[in-house]
Amino acid sequence: MDVALARSWIAAIAAAVTEQADYLTQLDSAIGDADHGVNLNRGFTAVVAALEAADPTSVGDVLVKTGTTLVSKVGGAAGPLYGTAFRAIGKALPAESATVDAAELGAALRAGLAAVQKLGAAVPGDKTIVDAYGPAVAAFEKAADDGLPAAARAAAEAAADGMRATIELHARKGRASYLGPRSVGHQDPGATSTWLVFKALADVTA
C-alpha cells in the first residue's frame, strides 16, 4: 500500500458510508441511538475534506489524519472508537514510510483492534465492532503472505461473517446492552460499519 492507495481506501470508506448511512441508522434505531449512520457520514465527509487539504507523505500520515479527524468531528461512540482505531493503525506503521506491505498493514490493523478493545473494554461476543474487526484481522494476517489483495478479500469476508453473527448475540456493551435479551435478533450497526471498512479495502486493492 502506498499513499495514493491509502487515500483511495479512505475515499472508498467514505463513499460506502454515504451510500449506507440510512441503513446504518436504521440498524442503530433498533438497538441504539439511531445516529450511527449520520455520525459516520459526517465524520468521513470531514475526513475526505481534511485529506484533500493535506499533503501526507506516508501511509501512516493518511491514517493518523483520518483518525484525528474522526475523533474531532464525530459524536457518539463511533468517533472515539474509529478515530482511535485509525490513529493506532497509522502510528503502528513504519514511520515516514511511503509504502507498506501486507504484513506491516496486518500488524497495524491488529494494533487498531487492540486500541478499540482498550477504549471500549469489549471482547468477542459482546455484539460490537470487535465481533467483525477481530475475525477480519485474523483472516488478514493469515492471508498476508498471499499479498494485499488476497488478505483484504479474506478480511472482508470474515468481517461479513462476524457482522451477521451479531444478530444472535445478546449485547453486553454500549447502548444496546440496555435492552438486555431484546437486543437478540438485531444486527449490530458497529459491526456492520466495520464490514464496510474492510470491504472498501478489498474493493480498492482488487
Secondary structure as UniProt FT lines:
FT   HELIX           3..31
FT   HELIX           36..53
FT   HELIX           59..73
FT   TURN            76..77
FT   HELIX           78..92
FT   TURN            95..96
FT   HELIX           102..120
FT   TURN            124..125
FT   HELIX           130..143
FT   HELIX           144..146
FT   HELIX           148..165
FT   HELIX           166..168
FT   HELIX           175..183
FT   TURN            184..185
FT   HELIX           189..205
//
